[in-house]
Amino acid sequence: MQRRTWIGIGILVGVVLLIALIVGLVVGLRKHKKKDSPDSSPSLDDILSNDSTFPNGSYQVSTGSLKVGPKNLNPILVTLQDLKSLGLTVDNSSLVAETNRLSVMFVRIPRNGTARMQFGGIGVRFGSSDTLNVIPLNLSSITNSGLRYIGLLNSDRSDVYQVQVRMAEEMCASSASGSCSIVNWSPYFVFGDNLGSAANFSNELPVACGSQCDANSTSRCATSCSACDGQQVAGANTPVTRRYRMNTTSARNLLFSYQTYQVPDRVTVTYGGVNLFDSTCIGTNDEQLTPITYEGRYTEVRVDVEPNCDGTTSTQWYFTLPCAGGCQGCDEYTCLDDQRAHCGSDGYLKRYGWYFCESYYDSYQMFDVIGKNFINCVRPKLLPYVQSYLNGVKGDVNCTDLSNKAFSSHTKIYEQCGFCNALSTNKLAFGEVLVAWRNFVSADAWSQLGTMFCKCAYCIPGVCSNC
């Protein structure tokens, strides 16, 4: 019996020692593996080098494979004053790498004698990355190539080029929202298969990730931030970003206006990384309006402009983002009633004017171009008519007379703005507006709408004489 006990104890001890040995081996292997396998995630330099979109026709070479080229072809530093002397005004935000927006880089190449270099390419290297992106110089003669020849600096007979780059979306994947990183980039002149003349300087590229308006005011990425002031921003040939502190986390139907004239540009509005509006690459000819609505955790709204988006070389544009709150947009109706008419919730301004203004803009994206043009035409005419009426009233306002006069103005204004054409291609959208606010539509409103349908050759029994 005693012998069996000792044998059992021996077996138990052996099992314990075996388990301890296995655990020790596992821990040792894990430590060894961790030691031999450092973090292999790519650096920001490599992400920008390998995942950014350079002009079509660009190619990559390893900097380690290049032999040193002639020093007389080393790129020269470009200053903002140099660009200004060539007629190019550059906004500070143009030189910040932003997600979902083109960036521009300026490179200055010495001439080989008196003629502009017709061969070789411009190289761009981020930080210590081994990858060099090369943009062939002959792309500058191709429309919309992404490489643009800016001009000759007479001071030293050097040529300035603009390179368009859409920075890698992944550049902010591992960065905290609100961060601003500084990456150095160096220009090269590359020719032949393996010769590269590197600049003896580097440029700083701020990389903006997420909201920047809560950052330190000295942050290089916060140059695009400002409190909303409702003022127009105008520009020309370089990308621009504006971030506005709206002082509210939600707003409804702010009437964003923009104009790109004949030359196509692209204008976008985003909130918290979500796209609120994209004009696409378009020449508008006339000012355009679009309602902006947002709600979330942030107070910052961002506007981006990508000029010359189809490869043109000379453009102009402007945009205006109204501030939230106050007597803006459709709230002008309620403010006008509170400050002057005092007709209350059953009066024309609040019961009809404000509700239908909001309803049209809530359903704005359902309308086609003709329908949107109708809305944008009506809005600036209806309210001024009411304002003119109120300016002519001395003493208290007769709310019934105000309502009658306002409804009488609708038929003429709707005709002027092409209601019948808009209705013919936007029946569902108009129906959405009416259904959404059917409980607020008065008999006068229905009568006015019926009159308009009759003028558009629709038959409404008991209303239209053309039935």
FENPECOR-V905338 format. One record per helix or strand of 3 or more residues. SS is the DSSP state (@ for helix, = for strand). FROM is the first residue (numbers start at 0). LEN is the number of residues. If there is no record, write none. Layout:
# FENPECOR-V905338
ss=SS from=FROM len=LEN
ss=SS from=FROM len=LEN
This chain:
# FENPECOR-V905338
ss=@ from=1 len=35
ss=@ from=43 len=8
ss== from=58 len=4
ss=@ from=62 len=3
ss=@ from=70 len=3
ss=@ from=79 len=6
ss=@ from=91 len=4
ss== from=101 len=9
ss== from=120 len=6
ss== from=130 len=6
ss=@ from=136 len=5
ss== from=146 len=7
ss== from=157 len=9
ss=@ from=168 len=4
ss== from=178 len=13
ss== from=194 len=4
ss== from=202 len=7
ss=@ from=219 len=5
ss== from=224 len=3
ss== from=232 len=3
ss== from=239 len=6
ss== from=249 len=10
ss== from=264 len=7
ss== from=273 len=5
ss== from=287 len=8
ss== from=299 len=7
ss== from=316 len=4
ss=@ from=330 len=11
ss=@ from=343 len=3
ss=@ from=347 len=15
ss=@ from=363 len=3
ss=@ from=368 len=23
ss=@ from=398 len=18
ss=@ from=418 len=7
ss=@ from=426 len=10
ss=@ from=437 len=3
ss=@ from=442 len=13
